[in-house]
Amino acid sequence: MAQQAVHSITRLNLQAHWLQDAIPVIKEFVQQTQNEPGCVYMNFYQDSDSDANVVFVSEFRSEDDYKVHDTSPWHQSIIEYLSDKLAGLPERTNLTKLC
């Protein structure tokens, strides 16, 4: 049986004084992710009402592809880089497509 695609939304609240430093690093992360074999898309958004709130929206072909992404050394390095630049814990929601 084929695996279902993984759709994910991750919200981060960056500390405002880190915003300008973090954005280029995050953009690089998104570009690397977009080049992964299992990535259908990865988009990066900034909240229109609060610059410090950013959102990743992604789709991976399968749970296996998502796990490869999530456990890759460079993905872990971005998590480490951002860990002291956040104003709170990241919020990740995995979604199931209904139609």
OpenMM code with the backbone's topology and positions (N, CA, C; nanometers):
from openmm import Vec3, app, unit

residues = "MET ALA GLN GLN ALA VAL HIS SER ILE THR ARG LEU ASN LEU GLN ALA HIS TRP LEU GLN ASP ALA ILE PRO VAL ILE LYS GLU PHE VAL GLN GLN THR GLN ASN GLU PRO GLY CYS VAL TYR MET ASN PHE TYR GLN ASP SER ASP SER ASP ALA ASN VAL VAL PHE VAL SER GLU PHE ARG SER GLU ASP ASP TYR LYS VAL HIS ASP THR SER PRO TRP HIS GLN SER ILE ILE GLU TYR LEU SER ASP LYS LEU ALA GLY LEU PRO GLU ARG THR ASN LEU THR LYS LEU CYS".split()
positions = [
    Vec3(0.0846, -0.1178, 0.0000),
    Vec3(0.0000, 0.0000, 0.0000),
    Vec3(0.0896, 0.1248, 0.0000),
    Vec3(0.0582, 0.2196, -0.0847),
    Vec3(0.1375, 0.3425, -0.0956),
    Vec3(0.1177, 0.4295, 0.0273),
    Vec3(0.2248, 0.4951, 0.0665),
    Vec3(0.2171, 0.5871, 0.1798),
    Vec3(0.1496, 0.7167, 0.1368),
    Vec3(0.0782, 0.7772, 0.2307),
    Vec3(0.0167, 0.9072, 0.2050),
    Vec3(0.1201, 1.0176, 0.2157),
    Vec3(0.0939, 1.1235, 0.1429),
    Vec3(0.1786, 1.2421, 0.1523),
    Vec3(0.1675, 1.3020, 0.2920),
    Vec3(0.2729, 1.3699, 0.3348),
    Vec3(0.2750, 1.4380, 0.4646),
    Vec3(0.2681, 1.5874, 0.4392),
    Vec3(0.1654, 1.6512, 0.4932),
    Vec3(0.1464, 1.7959, 0.4837),
    Vec3(0.1727, 1.8521, 0.6230),
    Vec3(0.2529, 1.9563, 0.6291),
    Vec3(0.2936, 2.0075, 0.7590),
    Vec3(0.2945, 2.1602, 0.7595),
    Vec3(0.2543, 2.2153, 0.8736),
    Vec3(0.2642, 2.3597, 0.8985),
    Vec3(0.3433, 2.3759, 1.0276),
    Vec3(0.4490, 2.4564, 1.0216),
    Vec3(0.5302, 2.4832, 1.1401),
    Vec3(0.5346, 2.6335, 1.1622),
    Vec3(0.4982, 2.6740, 1.2833),
    Vec3(0.4966, 2.8163, 1.3192),
    Vec3(0.6097, 2.8456, 1.4178),
    Vec3(0.6824, 2.9531, 1.3891),
    Vec3(0.7884, 2.9987, 1.4786),
    Vec3(0.7644, 3.1434, 1.5160),
    Vec3(0.7945, 3.1769, 1.6393),
    Vec3(0.7904, 3.3154, 1.6842),
    Vec3(0.9333, 3.3532, 1.7194),
    Vec3(0.9980, 3.4260, 1.6287),
    Vec3(1.1368, 3.4663, 1.6489),
    Vec3(1.1453, 3.5862, 1.7424),
    Vec3(1.2521, 3.5930, 1.8191),
    Vec3(1.2784, 3.7137, 1.8960),
    Vec3(1.3088, 3.8245, 1.7953),
    Vec3(1.2462, 3.9381, 1.8114),
    Vec3(1.2535, 4.0451, 1.7118),
    Vec3(1.3965, 4.0860, 1.6782),
    Vec3(1.4852, 4.0899, 1.7762),
    Vec3(1.6219, 4.1333, 1.7491),
    Vec3(1.7033, 4.0316, 1.6692),
    Vec3(1.6516, 3.9089, 1.6513),
    Vec3(1.7189, 3.8077, 1.5701),
    Vec3(1.6614, 3.7990, 1.4296),
    Vec3(1.5552, 3.8681, 1.4026),
    Vec3(1.4824, 3.8537, 1.2769),
    Vec3(1.5710, 3.8721, 1.1542),
    Vec3(1.6440, 3.9816, 1.1472),
    Vec3(1.7248, 4.0105, 1.0281),
    Vec3(1.8361, 3.9079, 1.0067),
    Vec3(1.8928, 3.8545, 1.1146),
    Vec3(1.9966, 3.7522, 1.1027),
    Vec3(1.9383, 3.6161, 1.0633),
    Vec3(1.8221, 3.5850, 1.1160),
    Vec3(1.7650, 3.4514, 1.0963),
    Vec3(1.7017, 3.4316, 0.9586),
    Vec3(1.6415, 3.5356, 0.9017),
    Vec3(1.5686, 3.5207, 0.7749),
    Vec3(1.6561, 3.4624, 0.6634),
    Vec3(1.7776, 3.5122, 0.6384),
    Vec3(1.8598, 3.4531, 0.5314),
    Vec3(1.8945, 3.3055, 0.5573),
    Vec3(1.9170, 3.2698, 0.6822),
    Vec3(1.9466, 3.1305, 0.7165),
    Vec3(1.8242, 3.0433, 0.6908),
    Vec3(1.7076, 3.0935, 0.7270),
    Vec3(1.5836, 3.0192, 0.7042),
    Vec3(1.5574, 3.0041, 0.5540),
    Vec3(1.5813, 3.1074, 0.4761),
    Vec3(1.5623, 3.0981, 0.3309),
    Vec3(1.6528, 2.9907, 0.2714),
    Vec3(1.7762, 2.9827, 0.3195),
    Vec3(1.8686, 2.8782, 0.2734),
    Vec3(1.8149, 2.7403, 0.3082),
    Vec3(1.7617, 2.7251, 0.4306),
    Vec3(1.7008, 2.5994, 0.4736),
    Vec3(1.5870, 2.5598, 0.3800),
    Vec3(1.5020, 2.6562, 0.3462),
    Vec3(1.3879, 2.6291, 0.2576),
    Vec3(1.4372, 2.5853, 0.1201),
    Vec3(1.5373, 2.6531, 0.0666),
    Vec3(1.5911, 2.6157, -0.0652),
    Vec3(1.6498, 2.4757, -0.0623),
    Vec3(1.7233, 2.4408, 0.0421),
    Vec3(1.7783, 2.3058, 0.0542),
    Vec3(1.6662, 2.2031, 0.0610),
    Vec3(1.5640, 2.2343, 0.1383),
    Vec3(1.4509, 2.1425, 0.1515),
    Vec3(1.3805, 2.1235, 0.0176),
    Vec3(1.3617, 2.2301, -0.0582),
    Vec3(1.2952, 2.2203, -0.1883),
    Vec3(1.3702, 2.1295, -0.2847),
    Vec3(1.4999, 2.1116, -0.2631),
    Vec3(1.5807, 2.0261, -0.3489),
    Vec3(1.5878, 1.8810, -0.3022),
    Vec3(1.5276, 1.8504, -0.1895),
    Vec3(1.5266, 1.7120, -0.1418),
    Vec3(1.4380, 1.6278, -0.2323),
    Vec3(1.4785, 1.5034, -0.2588),
    Vec3(1.4015, 1.4178, -0.3503),
    Vec3(1.2541, 1.3994, -0.3135),
    Vec3(1.2197, 1.3914, -0.1845),
    Vec3(1.0812, 1.3670, -0.1454),
    Vec3(0.9973, 1.4906, -0.1228),
    Vec3(1.0570, 1.6098, -0.1390),
    Vec3(0.9833, 1.7332, -0.1128),
    Vec3(0.8992, 1.7723, -0.2334),
    Vec3(0.7691, 1.7839, -0.2133),
    Vec3(0.6791, 1.8338, -0.3177),
    Vec3(0.6858, 1.9863, -0.3168),
    Vec3(0.6778, 2.0451, -0.1990),
    Vec3(0.6976, 2.1892, -0.1839),
    Vec3(0.7326, 2.2225, -0.0400),
    Vec3(0.7992, 2.3331, -0.0237),
    Vec3(0.8275, 2.3937, 0.1070),
    Vec3(0.8213, 2.5429, 0.0832),
    Vec3(0.7301, 2.6088, 0.1517),
    Vec3(0.7151, 2.7540, 0.1396),
    Vec3(0.7363, 2.8175, 0.2765),
    Vec3(0.7779, 2.9420, 0.2731),
    Vec3(0.8109, 3.0163, 0.3939),
    Vec3(0.7334, 3.1473, 0.3909),
    Vec3(0.6612, 3.1754, 0.4991),
    Vec3(0.5767, 3.2941, 0.5050),
    Vec3(0.6097, 3.3745, 0.6301),
    Vec3(0.5830, 3.5032, 0.6209),
    Vec3(0.5949, 3.5924, 0.7354),
    Vec3(0.4560, 3.6476, 0.7642),
    Vec3(0.4189, 3.6481, 0.8891),
    Vec3(0.2875, 3.6979, 0.9305),
    Vec3(0.2751, 3.8458, 0.8943),
    Vec3(0.1673, 3.8820, 0.8283),
    Vec3(0.1444, 4.0208, 0.7861),
    Vec3(0.1274, 4.1160, 0.9036),
    Vec3(0.0836, 4.0634, 1.0170),
    Vec3(0.0594, 4.1473, 1.1340),
    Vec3(0.1757, 4.1493, 1.2330),
    Vec3(0.2657, 4.0529, 1.2223),
    Vec3(0.3775, 4.0451, 1.3159),
    Vec3(0.4981, 3.9833, 1.2454),
    Vec3(0.5950, 4.0665, 1.2106),
    Vec3(0.7119, 4.0206, 1.1363),
    Vec3(0.7850, 3.9047, 1.2031),
    Vec3(0.7801, 3.8980, 1.3343),
    Vec3(0.8545, 3.7951, 1.4074),
    Vec3(0.7897, 3.6574, 1.3989),
    Vec3(0.6646, 3.6508, 1.3542),
    Vec3(0.5963, 3.5228, 1.3372),
    Vec3(0.6146, 3.4743, 1.1942),
    Vec3(0.6770, 3.3568, 1.1821),
    Vec3(0.7013, 3.2989, 1.0503),
    Vec3(0.6419, 3.1590, 1.0452),
    Vec3(0.6100, 3.1152, 0.9231),
    Vec3(0.5415, 2.9879, 0.9047),
    Vec3(0.6045, 2.9128, 0.7875),
    Vec3(0.6280, 2.7837, 0.8083),
    Vec3(0.6685, 2.6932, 0.7005),
    Vec3(0.5481, 2.6082, 0.6640),
    Vec3(0.5238, 2.5921, 0.5350),
    Vec3(0.4186, 2.5031, 0.4866),
    Vec3(0.4860, 2.4071, 0.3898),
    Vec3(0.4684, 2.2773, 0.4138),
    Vec3(0.5395, 2.1810, 0.3305),
    Vec3(0.4535, 2.0592, 0.2984),
    Vec3(0.4961, 1.9915, 0.1926),
    Vec3(0.4392, 1.8617, 0.1573),
    Vec3(0.5536, 1.7717, 0.1144),
    Vec3(0.5527, 1.6508, 0.1689),
    Vec3(0.6473, 1.5472, 0.1298),
    Vec3(0.5678, 1.4291, 0.0753),
    Vec3(0.6267, 1.3586, -0.0208),
    Vec3(0.5543, 1.2490, -0.0876),
    Vec3(0.5103, 1.1390, 0.0076),
    Vec3(0.5898, 1.1159, 0.1136),
    Vec3(0.5575, 1.0056, 0.2038),
    Vec3(0.6134, 1.0331, 0.3428),
    Vec3(0.5697, 0.9533, 0.4364),
    Vec3(0.6218, 0.9620, 0.5733),
    Vec3(0.7718, 0.9333, 0.5740),
    Vec3(0.8156, 0.8372, 0.4920),
    Vec3(0.9583, 0.8063, 0.4841),
    Vec3(1.0379, 0.9274, 0.4363),
    Vec3(0.9888, 0.9963, 0.3320),
    Vec3(1.0576, 1.1161, 0.2819),
    Vec3(1.0628, 1.2245, 0.3892),
    Vec3(0.9543, 1.2396, 0.4628),
    Vec3(0.9503, 1.3401, 0.5693),
    Vec3(1.0504, 1.3061, 0.6790),
    Vec3(1.0598, 1.1788, 0.7152),
    Vec3(1.1538, 1.1379, 0.8194),
    Vec3(1.2976, 1.1623, 0.7767),
    Vec3(1.3291, 1.1369, 0.6489),
    Vec3(1.4643, 1.1646, 0.5992),
    Vec3(1.4947, 1.3131, 0.6147),
    Vec3(1.3994, 1.3976, 0.5770),
    Vec3(1.4155, 1.5423, 0.5922),
    Vec3(1.4326, 1.5800, 0.7397),
    Vec3(1.3442, 1.5307, 0.8228),
    Vec3(1.3385, 1.5709, 0.9636),
    Vec3(1.4609, 1.5270, 1.0433),
    Vec3(1.5264, 1.4207, 1.0002),
    Vec3(1.6406, 1.3677, 1.0746),
    Vec3(1.7751, 1.3976, 1.0075),
    Vec3(1.7743, 1.4706, 0.8983),
    Vec3(1.8996, 1.4999, 0.8292),
    Vec3(1.9878, 1.5899, 0.9164),
    Vec3(2.1201, 1.5745, 0.9065),
    Vec3(2.2102, 1.6562, 0.9893),
    Vec3(2.1920, 1.8071, 0.9669),
    Vec3(2.1717, 1.8496, 0.8430),
    Vec3(2.1573, 1.9938, 0.8184),
    Vec3(2.0251, 2.0457, 0.8750),
    Vec3(1.9203, 1.9616, 0.8779),
    Vec3(1.7940, 2.0027, 0.9400),
    Vec3(1.8128, 2.0191, 1.0902),
    Vec3(1.8871, 1.9266, 1.1505),
    Vec3(1.9154, 1.9382, 1.2927),
    Vec3(1.9980, 2.0633, 1.3229),
    Vec3(2.0868, 2.1002, 1.2304),
    Vec3(2.1695, 2.2192, 1.2534),
    Vec3(2.0859, 2.3477, 1.2498),
    Vec3(1.9808, 2.3538, 1.1649),
    Vec3(1.8954, 2.4733, 1.1621),
    Vec3(1.8139, 2.4807, 1.2919),
    Vec3(1.7717, 2.3661, 1.3412),
    Vec3(1.6987, 2.3638, 1.4689),
    Vec3(1.7885, 2.4164, 1.5806),
    Vec3(1.9122, 2.3708, 1.5819),
    Vec3(2.0069, 2.4183, 1.6833),
    Vec3(2.0326, 2.5681, 1.6686),
    Vec3(2.0513, 2.6135, 1.5439),
    Vec3(2.0760, 2.7557, 1.5188),
    Vec3(1.9608, 2.8419, 1.5705),
    Vec3(1.8372, 2.7981, 1.5463),
    Vec3(1.7203, 2.8782, 1.5837),
    Vec3(1.6818, 2.8652, 1.7307),
    Vec3(1.7306, 2.7638, 1.7984),
    Vec3(1.6818, 2.7330, 1.9334),
    Vec3(1.6898, 2.8509, 2.0308),
    Vec3(1.7941, 2.9310, 2.0241),
    Vec3(1.8040, 3.0439, 2.1174),
    Vec3(1.7514, 3.1742, 2.0581),
    Vec3(1.6921, 3.1656, 1.9399),
    Vec3(1.6395, 3.2852, 1.8731),
    Vec3(1.4874, 3.2891, 1.8733),
    Vec3(1.4265, 3.1917, 1.9362),
    Vec3(1.2808, 3.1833, 1.9404),
    Vec3(1.2259, 3.2454, 2.0675),
    Vec3(1.1070, 3.3023, 2.0562),
    Vec3(1.0386, 3.3606, 2.1706),
    Vec3(0.9429, 3.2606, 2.2353),
    Vec3(0.9409, 3.1400, 2.1856),
    Vec3(0.8548, 3.0348, 2.2379),
    Vec3(0.8833, 2.9066, 2.1634),
    Vec3(0.8145, 2.8014, 2.1996),
    Vec3(0.8338, 2.6730, 2.1335),
    Vec3(0.7723, 2.6734, 1.9941),
    Vec3(0.8359, 2.6053, 1.8987),
    Vec3(0.7741, 2.5916, 1.7659),
    Vec3(0.6438, 2.5133, 1.7773),
    Vec3(0.5523, 2.5415, 1.6875),
    Vec3(0.4253, 2.4673, 1.6813),
    Vec3(0.4185, 2.3990, 1.5461),
    Vec3(0.4170, 2.2658, 1.5457),
    Vec3(0.4079, 2.1928, 1.4197),
    Vec3(0.2779, 2.1145, 1.4167),
    Vec3(0.2091, 2.1246, 1.3049),
    Vec3(0.0845, 2.0524, 1.2831),
    Vec3(0.0983, 1.9734, 1.1551),
    Vec3(0.0753, 1.8415, 1.1630),
    Vec3(0.0691, 1.7593, 1.0437),
    Vec3(-0.0769, 1.7446, 1.0043),
    Vec3(-0.1033, 1.7576, 0.8770),
    Vec3(-0.2393, 1.7592, 0.8264),
    Vec3(-0.2672, 1.6374, 0.7401),
    Vec3(-0.3905, 1.5924, 0.7406),
    Vec3(-0.4360, 1.4855, 0.6523),
    Vec3(-0.5275, 1.5465, 0.5478),
    Vec3(-0.4930, 1.5276, 0.4213),
    Vec3(-0.5724, 1.5828, 0.3119),
    Vec3(-0.7017, 1.5023, 0.2971),
    Vec3(-0.8132, 1.5727, 0.2995),
    Vec3(-0.9433, 1.5072, 0.2867),
    Vec3(-0.9959, 1.5099, 0.1443),
    Vec3(-0.9657, 1.6144, 0.0705),
    Vec3(-1.0078, 1.6210, -0.0694),
    Vec3(-0.9229, 1.7218, -0.1437),
] * unit.nanometer
topology = app.Topology()
chain = topology.addChain("A")
for resn in residues:
    res = topology.addResidue(resn, chain)
    for name in ("N", "CA", "C"):
        topology.addAtom(name, app.Element.getBySymbol(name[0]), res)
